[in-house]
Amino acid sequence: METRWSALMPDARNVTPLYLQLARNLATAIHCGVWSAGEALPSERTLSDAIGVSRITARKAIELLVEQGLIRRARGAGSFITPRVEDPLSRLTGFTKKMQQRGFRPDSVWLERDIRAANREELVHLGLSPGAAVASLRRLRRADGIVMAVEHSALPVAIVPDPLAIGVSLYSYLEQRGAAVVRALQHFRAVNASSEIAALMDIEPRSALLVITRIGYSADQRAIELTDTYCRDDYYDFVAELRT
């Protein structure tokens, strides 16, 4: 028997229900990378036969992990390990680089790349004069083809004069122009998905989302980026290390 199969086997002597043991063992294996993001899980029958439990036990364990967001089901295709992002709060890393470091295949679907007049919030946060223009960027951020987040960024036109010139990574573009974001302040808040955001993410309207508002600063301490990122809470984990 494969090692990763044997590690899933519940202990019949344990008073904890078998399906909870199996769910816990499988969740541990997923978090440890034994099962890769996007990898197809075996069928309930294969799983139950391999580790010696009933199909009902296997089904209940998988259903529990689906509820927790670790596994997703695709109709007619089976069950798959859900890509998840552990995002250290102390490190400034762009989405593209972050996904690549974790073995995901990142891409973006552009919804908007335009120049427009800055709104009041952008004027305040970016320190712009009334009537100033910004590059307005709106896109879907995906990993392995799954929409992880909807992102809207505004940057002064002096920093991004041609939004269409931005490729896969905004931060790489800024570095090439000598205007890298070197530090950022991030604010977090919980919201319910609007009908528009829900449709873009393929989730139910009013589903719980986490919104991250980031203000990015250049080396000369100018605010050059204002970004709102709507994150699916079933795909994102934010990690903060605390020390005494």
Secondary structure, DSSP 8 states (H G I E B T S, - for coil): --HHHHTT---TTSSS-HHHHHHHHHHHHHHTTSS-TT-B---HHHHHHHHT--HHHHHHHHHHHHHTTSEEEETTTEEEE---EEEETT----HHHHHHHTT--EEEEEEEEEEEE--HHHHHHHT--TT-EEEEEEEEEEETTEEEEEEEEEEETTT-S-GGG--S-HHHHHHHTT----EEEEEEEEEE--HHHHHHHTS-TT-EEEEEEEEEE-TTS-EEEEEEEEEETTTEEEE-----
